[in-house]
Amino acid sequence: MRFWIEVNYYLAATGELEKAAQACEQWQQTYPRDYVPYGNAGFILAILGNQEKALEEVRESFRLQPNDEITYNNLVSVFTNLNR
């Protein structure tokens, strides 16, 4: 729960996307089988303009949880951003 709060604080309250991305990395290292930090990282990286890295993160999120609609949405968004 701490990581979720931290990521959302940086996203919504301060707008510090780099810190939000770092919090996602820590979350992934602590809970590597949780799909949420990969999806969040992909979303943040896409906003920052790093579409290829965003695609890697979103694909990992999809691999871990293929039945989540937000994961599908993130995957489609990144593919669209990459014109694929």
Phi and psi in radians as a Rosetta constraint file:
Dihedral C 1 N 2 CA 2 C 2 CIRCULARHARMONIC -1.042 0.35
Dihedral N 2 CA 2 C 2 N 3 CIRCULARHARMONIC -0.761 0.35
Dihedral C 2 N 3 CA 3 C 3 CIRCULARHARMONIC -1.157 0.35
Dihedral N 3 CA 3 C 3 N 4 CIRCULARHARMONIC -0.718 0.35
Dihedral C 3 N 4 CA 4 C 4 CIRCULARHARMONIC -1.020 0.35
Dihedral N 4 CA 4 C 4 N 5 CIRCULARHARMONIC -0.792 0.35
Dihedral C 4 N 5 CA 5 C 5 CIRCULARHARMONIC -1.113 0.35
Dihedral N 5 CA 5 C 5 N 6 CIRCULARHARMONIC -0.772 0.35
Dihedral C 5 N 6 CA 6 C 6 CIRCULARHARMONIC -1.092 0.35
Dihedral N 6 CA 6 C 6 N 7 CIRCULARHARMONIC -0.826 0.35
Dihedral C 6 N 7 CA 7 C 7 CIRCULARHARMONIC -1.062 0.35
Dihedral N 7 CA 7 C 7 N 8 CIRCULARHARMONIC -0.823 0.35
Dihedral C 7 N 8 CA 8 C 8 CIRCULARHARMONIC -1.206 0.35
Dihedral N 8 CA 8 C 8 N 9 CIRCULARHARMONIC -0.531 0.35
Dihedral C 8 N 9 CA 9 C 9 CIRCULARHARMONIC -1.084 0.35
Dihedral N 9 CA 9 C 9 N 10 CIRCULARHARMONIC -0.866 0.35
Dihedral C 9 N 10 CA 10 C 10 CIRCULARHARMONIC -1.165 0.35
Dihedral N 10 CA 10 C 10 N 11 CIRCULARHARMONIC -0.606 0.35
Dihedral C 10 N 11 CA 11 C 11 CIRCULARHARMONIC -1.234 0.35
Dihedral N 11 CA 11 C 11 N 12 CIRCULARHARMONIC -0.921 0.35
Dihedral C 11 N 12 CA 12 C 12 CIRCULARHARMONIC -1.609 0.35
Dihedral N 12 CA 12 C 12 N 13 CIRCULARHARMONIC -0.694 0.35
Dihedral C 12 N 13 CA 13 C 13 CIRCULARHARMONIC -1.511 0.35
Dihedral N 13 CA 13 C 13 N 14 CIRCULARHARMONIC -0.776 0.35
Dihedral C 13 N 14 CA 14 C 14 CIRCULARHARMONIC -1.871 0.35
Dihedral N 14 CA 14 C 14 N 15 CIRCULARHARMONIC -0.396 0.35
Dihedral C 14 N 15 CA 15 C 15 CIRCULARHARMONIC 1.288 0.35
Dihedral N 15 CA 15 C 15 N 16 CIRCULARHARMONIC 0.277 0.35
Dihedral C 15 N 16 CA 16 C 16 CIRCULARHARMONIC -1.481 0.35
Dihedral N 16 CA 16 C 16 N 17 CIRCULARHARMONIC 1.509 0.35
Dihedral C 16 N 17 CA 17 C 17 CIRCULARHARMONIC -1.150 0.35
Dihedral N 17 CA 17 C 17 N 18 CIRCULARHARMONIC -0.614 0.35
Dihedral C 17 N 18 CA 18 C 18 CIRCULARHARMONIC -1.123 0.35
Dihedral N 18 CA 18 C 18 N 19 CIRCULARHARMONIC -0.709 0.35
Dihedral C 18 N 19 CA 19 C 19 CIRCULARHARMONIC -1.190 0.35
Dihedral N 19 CA 19 C 19 N 20 CIRCULARHARMONIC -0.619 0.35
Dihedral C 19 N 20 CA 20 C 20 CIRCULARHARMONIC -1.108 0.35
Dihedral N 20 CA 20 C 20 N 21 CIRCULARHARMONIC -0.736 0.35
Dihedral C 20 N 21 CA 21 C 21 CIRCULARHARMONIC -1.108 0.35
Dihedral N 21 CA 21 C 21 N 22 CIRCULARHARMONIC -0.701 0.35
Dihedral C 21 N 22 CA 22 C 22 CIRCULARHARMONIC -1.118 0.35
Dihedral N 22 CA 22 C 22 N 23 CIRCULARHARMONIC -0.695 0.35
Dihedral C 22 N 23 CA 23 C 23 CIRCULARHARMONIC -1.115 0.35
Dihedral N 23 CA 23 C 23 N 24 CIRCULARHARMONIC -0.648 0.35
Dihedral C 23 N 24 CA 24 C 24 CIRCULARHARMONIC -1.099 0.35
Dihedral N 24 CA 24 C 24 N 25 CIRCULARHARMONIC -0.719 0.35
Dihedral C 24 N 25 CA 25 C 25 CIRCULARHARMONIC -1.066 0.35
Dihedral N 25 CA 25 C 25 N 26 CIRCULARHARMONIC -0.768 0.35
Dihedral C 25 N 26 CA 26 C 26 CIRCULARHARMONIC -1.104 0.35
Dihedral N 26 CA 26 C 26 N 27 CIRCULARHARMONIC -0.700 0.35
Dihedral C 26 N 27 CA 27 C 27 CIRCULARHARMONIC -1.069 0.35
Dihedral N 27 CA 27 C 27 N 28 CIRCULARHARMONIC -0.795 0.35
Dihedral C 27 N 28 CA 28 C 28 CIRCULARHARMONIC -1.081 0.35
Dihedral N 28 CA 28 C 28 N 29 CIRCULARHARMONIC -0.709 0.35
Dihedral C 28 N 29 CA 29 C 29 CIRCULARHARMONIC -1.177 0.35
Dihedral N 29 CA 29 C 29 N 30 CIRCULARHARMONIC -0.619 0.35
Dihedral C 29 N 30 CA 30 C 30 CIRCULARHARMONIC -1.372 0.35
Dihedral N 30 CA 30 C 30 N 31 CIRCULARHARMONIC -0.686 0.35
Dihedral C 30 N 31 CA 31 C 31 CIRCULARHARMONIC -2.264 0.35
Dihedral N 31 CA 31 C 31 N 32 CIRCULARHARMONIC 1.319 0.35
Dihedral C 31 N 32 CA 32 C 32 CIRCULARHARMONIC -1.160 0.35
Dihedral N 32 CA 32 C 32 N 33 CIRCULARHARMONIC -0.280 0.35
Dihedral C 32 N 33 CA 33 C 33 CIRCULARHARMONIC -1.712 0.35
Dihedral N 33 CA 33 C 33 N 34 CIRCULARHARMONIC 0.062 0.35
Dihedral C 33 N 34 CA 34 C 34 CIRCULARHARMONIC -1.521 0.35
Dihedral N 34 CA 34 C 34 N 35 CIRCULARHARMONIC 2.147 0.35
Dihedral C 34 N 35 CA 35 C 35 CIRCULARHARMONIC -1.334 0.35
Dihedral N 35 CA 35 C 35 N 36 CIRCULARHARMONIC -0.401 0.35
Dihedral C 35 N 36 CA 36 C 36 CIRCULARHARMONIC -1.056 0.35
Dihedral N 36 CA 36 C 36 N 37 CIRCULARHARMONIC -0.814 0.35
Dihedral C 36 N 37 CA 37 C 37 CIRCULARHARMONIC -1.136 0.35
Dihedral N 37 CA 37 C 37 N 38 CIRCULARHARMONIC -0.477 0.35
Dihedral C 37 N 38 CA 38 C 38 CIRCULARHARMONIC -1.236 0.35
Dihedral N 38 CA 38 C 38 N 39 CIRCULARHARMONIC -0.726 0.35
Dihedral C 38 N 39 CA 39 C 39 CIRCULARHARMONIC -1.132 0.35
Dihedral N 39 CA 39 C 39 N 40 CIRCULARHARMONIC -0.752 0.35
Dihedral C 39 N 40 CA 40 C 40 CIRCULARHARMONIC -1.108 0.35
Dihedral N 40 CA 40 C 40 N 41 CIRCULARHARMONIC -0.750 0.35
Dihedral C 40 N 41 CA 41 C 41 CIRCULARHARMONIC -1.079 0.35
Dihedral N 41 CA 41 C 41 N 42 CIRCULARHARMONIC -0.739 0.35
Dihedral C 41 N 42 CA 42 C 42 CIRCULARHARMONIC -1.061 0.35
Dihedral N 42 CA 42 C 42 N 43 CIRCULARHARMONIC -0.761 0.35
Dihedral C 42 N 43 CA 43 C 43 CIRCULARHARMONIC -1.051 0.35
Dihedral N 43 CA 43 C 43 N 44 CIRCULARHARMONIC -0.819 0.35
Dihedral C 43 N 44 CA 44 C 44 CIRCULARHARMONIC -1.150 0.35
Dihedral N 44 CA 44 C 44 N 45 CIRCULARHARMONIC -0.793 0.35
Dihedral C 44 N 45 CA 45 C 45 CIRCULARHARMONIC -1.103 0.35
Dihedral N 45 CA 45 C 45 N 46 CIRCULARHARMONIC -0.610 0.35
Dihedral C 45 N 46 CA 46 C 46 CIRCULARHARMONIC -1.121 0.35
Dihedral N 46 CA 46 C 46 N 47 CIRCULARHARMONIC -0.731 0.35
Dihedral C 46 N 47 CA 47 C 47 CIRCULARHARMONIC -1.093 0.35
Dihedral N 47 CA 47 C 47 N 48 CIRCULARHARMONIC -0.687 0.35
Dihedral C 47 N 48 CA 48 C 48 CIRCULARHARMONIC -1.297 0.35
Dihedral N 48 CA 48 C 48 N 49 CIRCULARHARMONIC -0.137 0.35
Dihedral C 48 N 49 CA 49 C 49 CIRCULARHARMONIC 1.631 0.35
Dihedral N 49 CA 49 C 49 N 50 CIRCULARHARMONIC 0.088 0.35
Dihedral C 49 N 50 CA 50 C 50 CIRCULARHARMONIC -1.665 0.35
Dihedral N 50 CA 50 C 50 N 51 CIRCULARHARMONIC 1.329 0.35
Dihedral C 50 N 51 CA 51 C 51 CIRCULARHARMONIC -1.170 0.35
Dihedral N 51 CA 51 C 51 N 52 CIRCULARHARMONIC -0.658 0.35
Dihedral C 51 N 52 CA 52 C 52 CIRCULARHARMONIC -1.145 0.35
Dihedral N 52 CA 52 C 52 N 53 CIRCULARHARMONIC -0.775 0.35
Dihedral C 52 N 53 CA 53 C 53 CIRCULARHARMONIC -1.180 0.35
Dihedral N 53 CA 53 C 53 N 54 CIRCULARHARMONIC -0.650 0.35
Dihedral C 53 N 54 CA 54 C 54 CIRCULARHARMONIC -1.031 0.35
Dihedral N 54 CA 54 C 54 N 55 CIRCULARHARMONIC -0.731 0.35
Dihedral C 54 N 55 CA 55 C 55 CIRCULARHARMONIC -1.087 0.35
Dihedral N 55 CA 55 C 55 N 56 CIRCULARHARMONIC -0.719 0.35
Dihedral C 55 N 56 CA 56 C 56 CIRCULARHARMONIC -1.041 0.35
Dihedral N 56 CA 56 C 56 N 57 CIRCULARHARMONIC -0.798 0.35
Dihedral C 56 N 57 CA 57 C 57 CIRCULARHARMONIC -1.145 0.35
Dihedral N 57 CA 57 C 57 N 58 CIRCULARHARMONIC -0.777 0.35
Dihedral C 57 N 58 CA 58 C 58 CIRCULARHARMONIC -1.182 0.35
Dihedral N 58 CA 58 C 58 N 59 CIRCULARHARMONIC -0.636 0.35
Dihedral C 58 N 59 CA 59 C 59 CIRCULARHARMONIC -1.101 0.35
Dihedral N 59 CA 59 C 59 N 60 CIRCULARHARMONIC -0.672 0.35
Dihedral C 59 N 60 CA 60 C 60 CIRCULARHARMONIC -1.163 0.35
Dihedral N 60 CA 60 C 60 N 61 CIRCULARHARMONIC -0.709 0.35
Dihedral C 60 N 61 CA 61 C 61 CIRCULARHARMONIC -1.037 0.35
Dihedral N 61 CA 61 C 61 N 62 CIRCULARHARMONIC -0.766 0.35
Dihedral C 61 N 62 CA 62 C 62 CIRCULARHARMONIC -1.126 0.35
Dihedral N 62 CA 62 C 62 N 63 CIRCULARHARMONIC -0.687 0.35
Dihedral C 62 N 63 CA 63 C 63 CIRCULARHARMONIC -1.094 0.35
Dihedral N 63 CA 63 C 63 N 64 CIRCULARHARMONIC -0.705 0.35
Dihedral C 63 N 64 CA 64 C 64 CIRCULARHARMONIC -1.327 0.35
Dihedral N 64 CA 64 C 64 N 65 CIRCULARHARMONIC -0.530 0.35
Dihedral C 64 N 65 CA 65 C 65 CIRCULARHARMONIC -2.561 0.35
Dihedral N 65 CA 65 C 65 N 66 CIRCULARHARMONIC 1.394 0.35
Dihedral C 65 N 66 CA 66 C 66 CIRCULARHARMONIC -1.274 0.35
Dihedral N 66 CA 66 C 66 N 67 CIRCULARHARMONIC -0.145 0.35
Dihedral C 66 N 67 CA 67 C 67 CIRCULARHARMONIC -1.820 0.35
Dihedral N 67 CA 67 C 67 N 68 CIRCULARHARMONIC 0.322 0.35
Dihedral C 67 N 68 CA 68 C 68 CIRCULARHARMONIC -1.755 0.35
Dihedral N 68 CA 68 C 68 N 69 CIRCULARHARMONIC 2.233 0.35
Dihedral C 68 N 69 CA 69 C 69 CIRCULARHARMONIC -1.186 0.35
Dihedral N 69 CA 69 C 69 N 70 CIRCULARHARMONIC -0.547 0.35
Dihedral C 69 N 70 CA 70 C 70 CIRCULARHARMONIC -1.181 0.35
Dihedral N 70 CA 70 C 70 N 71 CIRCULARHARMONIC -0.649 0.35
Dihedral C 70 N 71 CA 71 C 71 CIRCULARHARMONIC -1.081 0.35
Dihedral N 71 CA 71 C 71 N 72 CIRCULARHARMONIC -0.778 0.35
Dihedral C 71 N 72 CA 72 C 72 CIRCULARHARMONIC -1.040 0.35
Dihedral N 72 CA 72 C 72 N 73 CIRCULARHARMONIC -0.796 0.35
Dihedral C 72 N 73 CA 73 C 73 CIRCULARHARMONIC -1.057 0.35
Dihedral N 73 CA 73 C 73 N 74 CIRCULARHARMONIC -0.786 0.35
Dihedral C 73 N 74 CA 74 C 74 CIRCULARHARMONIC -1.091 0.35
Dihedral N 74 CA 74 C 74 N 75 CIRCULARHARMONIC -0.714 0.35
Dihedral C 74 N 75 CA 75 C 75 CIRCULARHARMONIC -1.109 0.35
Dihedral N 75 CA 75 C 75 N 76 CIRCULARHARMONIC -0.806 0.35
Dihedral C 75 N 76 CA 76 C 76 CIRCULARHARMONIC -1.095 0.35
Dihedral N 76 CA 76 C 76 N 77 CIRCULARHARMONIC -0.732 0.35
Dihedral C 76 N 77 CA 77 C 77 CIRCULARHARMONIC -1.081 0.35
Dihedral N 77 CA 77 C 77 N 78 CIRCULARHARMONIC -0.776 0.35
Dihedral C 77 N 78 CA 78 C 78 CIRCULARHARMONIC -1.187 0.35
Dihedral N 78 CA 78 C 78 N 79 CIRCULARHARMONIC -0.750 0.35
Dihedral C 78 N 79 CA 79 C 79 CIRCULARHARMONIC -1.046 0.35
Dihedral N 79 CA 79 C 79 N 80 CIRCULARHARMONIC -0.684 0.35
Dihedral C 79 N 80 CA 80 C 80 CIRCULARHARMONIC -1.119 0.35
Dihedral N 80 CA 80 C 80 N 81 CIRCULARHARMONIC -0.775 0.35
Dihedral C 80 N 81 CA 81 C 81 CIRCULARHARMONIC -1.064 0.35
Dihedral N 81 CA 81 C 81 N 82 CIRCULARHARMONIC -0.533 0.35
Dihedral C 81 N 82 CA 82 C 82 CIRCULARHARMONIC -1.569 0.35
Dihedral N 82 CA 82 C 82 N 83 CIRCULARHARMONIC 0.067 0.35
Dihedral C 82 N 83 CA 83 C 83 CIRCULARHARMONIC 0.993 0.35
Dihedral N 83 CA 83 C 83 N 84 CIRCULARHARMONIC 0.735 0.35
